[in-house]
Each structure stands twice: as C-alpha cells, then as structure tokens.
C-alpha cells in the first residue's frame, strides 16, 4: 500500500483539540485558499481526512500518521500526472463540510445526498458503491420483519443522515444511538448497548478484520442504503472535474479499483 504524509490544518474546532491532535504529526498550513484558473495551474489540493477516521477509504496510520487507504491509492496517479500536490487536512465530518463551502479546504469524501447544500459544491462520478446495512452480532438478532423492529436500538454515526432509516427514526419505530466513530458503533453493538448497527459494508469488514477479529457480524437484507462514494470539490476546481471523472471510469474499467480494494479488505 502507498503511504502519504499527512499535513494537519490547525483548526479552531474544539473537537480536534487535545490529545487526539497532540499525537499527530502536526504541520501548520496557510489557511488561505488557492485561486486556480485551471486544474493543472494549482500546486496544492487540500483533501480532508476525517477524524475519527474513515477506513479503509482514507485514514492515517501511526506512528508517523501517514495517510493511506483506497482513495489515496486510487487517486495518486492522477494527481501525479496533473502535477497536483495533495495536502491532507485532518478534520471532523461536520466541520469539514462547512470549511469546504467556505473554500478553506478543496475536497472531501461526500455524496450529494449527505450534503447540507449540494448545490454549492461539485461532485465526482461514483467511485465505489457505498452500501449501508443493518448488522447484528448474532444470527438470532437479525430482523426478519419491519413489525418486529419496534423499539430496536440502532447504533449510528453522529452527523450522518440515513435516508432509508429516517422514517423509522421519526416514527420512533427505531431508536437512534449516535457514536463518535464507526469503531465505537461496533464496540457498542458487541457490548449489547444497542441491538443493531447500521454501517457501510466495507467499513464493517475492515473493522472486524483489524480491530474485532475474534467477533462476527451478520448482515441483514432489510433497509439497504445504496449510494456511491463520491468526491466533493469546491467550485474553483471545476477544471479538474472532467479529468477526475474520466480517470475514475478508466480505473473501474481496468479493474484497478477492485485490485486496490482487495489490498485493504479481504
């Protein structure tokens, strides 16, 4: 797997203060955005790395906090070809979206359906299917019918919107229990603090493979949330978008996307 050194933007967001940041290799970055006239005229693209992390898609690896994951590996040849230097910025999901609207960062992993103001951003074509499932820690806990879900506690990720489940949350059929990370979601369901967990399939598989290898997850076919993982860009990167989309298509057709995924998730 390729490794990319992370440059961490010093943000005012309190969620990033304290020990979590003090352990990272922090380099101060000038927060003033670049003003490109074409994709190839820009030397730096500030790409958000979510904190807590977003494995296997994009995350940092200790001890040097190098950025690794499916997305950095996939995009590296394109950015090298276009002579774009990627500067990775550690930020939380909610704060990063606001900074993208303002132009303090340039790109992040975000689907239009998850954005508060999708009309203010540019979005790439789908890179990888991004499907959410209900998971249980035992086969006996898997739901079989909607009418059996009344009062079921679902571990969810804070700030995340789940279109498939929102009507059930709003009617109090399901009880939403937010957590700060996907790892915390799984820890809660394994400790019986919630009945089910709703999570992306690749993330669930990666976490079980690396952090919960002695446990098992069982996937339900109910309320599958189907989407695609896309990159959101600030509008000043309009010139990059067609090149990015062509590259995504080429990587998919060549099988390179699947080869990269297989390096991270068995």
N, C-alpha and C positions, 0 to 999 in steps of 0.2 A: 504494500500500500504506500502511496506517496504521502509525504509529510509536508506541512506548510506552517511556518512560524506565524503565530497569532500576534497581531498588534491590537492592543486593547484601548479603546477610546475611554478616557476618563469622563464619565457621565455624572450628572447630578443626581440621577435616580438613586434613591436610598436603597432600593432592592439590590443594588450591586455593590453597596458599601460593605466594609468589614472583612472578615476572614476569607470569604469566598474570593474576593479580588486580591487580597494580600498574598495569596498563594500563587496567583497567576503572574506570568512574566509581563508586567505592565509597561507599555511604552506610550507616552503621551502623544496624541495626534492633533494636528491643527484642525479644529472643527469646521473651518470654512470650506464650503463645497467647491469642487471644480466647476468650471463653466465650459464644457466641451462644445465644439461645433460639429464634430464627427466622432464616431466611436474610436477611431484609431488615433485621434489627437489627444486622447486622455491618457495620462500616465498611471492614474490610480483609480481603482473602483473599490469603494468601501462596502464590503459584504458582511452582513450581520451573521454572527454565530450566536444562537440562542443560549441564554443562561437562565435556568438549568438547560442542559444540553439536549440535542436532538439527534441522538444516534439511531441508526447508522448513517443518517443523511449528512449531518455536519456536526462535529463536536471537537473538543480539544483532548489531547492525551498527555498526561503527566510523564516525566517531571518538567518538561520544557513547554508544556501547554501548546504543543504543535497541533494545528488544525488538520483533521483527517475526516474521511467519510466519503460516501458515494458521490455527493455533489462536487466537492473539491476535485476528486479524481476525474470525474467526468468532464468538468469544465476547464481543467488545466491546459489541455492542448489548444483550445480555442483562444484563451486569454494570452497564451504564449504566441500564437500566430498573429494576433492583433496587437501585440506589444502592450497589453494592458496589465499593469501590476495590481494584484489583488491585495487589499489591506483588510484583514479580518477584524471585525469590531464586536466585542462581547457586549451583549445587551439582552434584556428580558423581552419577551414576546410583545407585551403591550407597549412598552416604551419604544421599542424598535420601530413599530408601525408608525407611531407619531413622528419619530425622527425621520422616517422615510418620506412622509408627507412634506416635512419642512426642508428636506434636502440635506440634512446633516449626515445621512448615510445614503448609499446609492442602490443597494439591492438586498433582498432577503427572501427566504422561502415563504411564500404566501399565496394561497389560492384566492381568486376574486370573491368566492363565497364566504371566505373568512374575514375579509377586509371590511372596515367600517365605511370607507369611502373609495370603493374600487374605481370610480370614475376619475380619481385623481392620480392613478398610477398606470403603468404599463405592465402587461403580464405576458410571460412567455407561453408558448405551447406547453402541453403537458409533457413532463419529463419521465415520470414513473407513475403508474396507478397508485393512488393513495386511498386505500380502503380501510374503514374503521369497522371493528366487530365487537360484539359482546363476548367477553371471555369469562370463564369460571375456573376455579381452582380444582373442581371435581366434576365428573360427568353428571352426578346427581343434581348439581346446582344449575345445569344448563336449562334455560327456559324453553318450553315447548309451545306455549300459547300465550297470547297477549293478556288474557284474563287471569293468568297466573302471576303476572308481574306486579300486581297491586302492592305498593309499599316496599318494593325492592330497592335496595340502596345500591347506587351505581357510582363507582369511583371514576371521576372525570378530572380533566386538567383545567386548572383555573385559567380564565380568559378565553377558553376555547368555546366555539359555537358548534353544536352538533345538530344539524338540520333534521336528521332522522329521529332524534330523541326529544327535540324541543316540545312538541305537542304533549308528550308523555310527562315531561317535567312540569309543564304549565298546568296540566290537569291533576298533578300530584299522584299520578299513577306510579311514576318513578321518583325516587328521592336522590337528588344530585349531591354528591360529596366531593368537593374540589380538593385537589392536592397540588403541590408546587412543581411536580415533575412526573414524568411517566414512570420513573423508577419508584417514586413514592406511591403511585397508583397501584403498582403490582405488589408492593410491600403491604399495602392496606388490604388488598383482597386476599393475600396469603395469610394475613393475620386476622382474617374474618371481621375486619372493620367495615367492610362493605360486601355485598353479595356477589356483584359482578363488576367487571371493569370494562370500559369502552375505550378502545385503543387501536391505533394503526397496526396492521398485521406485521410489517417488517420490524417496527419498533419493539413490539411484544416478543417476536422471535429473537431479536438481538439481545434484549434484556435477559430473557430466560437463558440464552446461550452463555452470556458473560457474567451475570450477577445472581441468577437463581437456577443454577444448573442442576440442583437437587430437587427442583419442583417442576410441575407440569401445568400447562394451560390447556383448556378445552374451548374450542371456538363454536359459537352459535351462528346459525344461518339467518337469524332474525335481525331486522333493523340494520342491515349492512349499509354503511355510509360510503358511497362510491364517489370518488373525486380523483383529481390528478395533482401531483405535486408540481407546482409552477414557481417561477421566479418573478417577483415583483420588482420593477425598476422605477426609479424616479424619472419623470418625463424628459429630463435633459438627456437621457440615454436612448432616445428614440432611434438614433442611427445604429445602435447596437442590436436592436430587437430583431430585424430580419436575419442578420448574421447568426444570432443566437438560435433562432428557430430552425434555420437550415442545418446548423450543427447538431441540434437535438435530434432532428429527423435522421441525419446521417448516422449518428451513434446508435440509434434504435435499429435502423435497418441493417447495420453491420453486425449487430449482436454485441457490440461493446458495452452497451448499457447493462445487459444481463450479466456479462462477464464481470463487470465491476461489482454489481450487487452480490454475486456469488462469492466474492472475496470477503465480504462482510457478514453475510448471513447464510447459514447452511440450510 
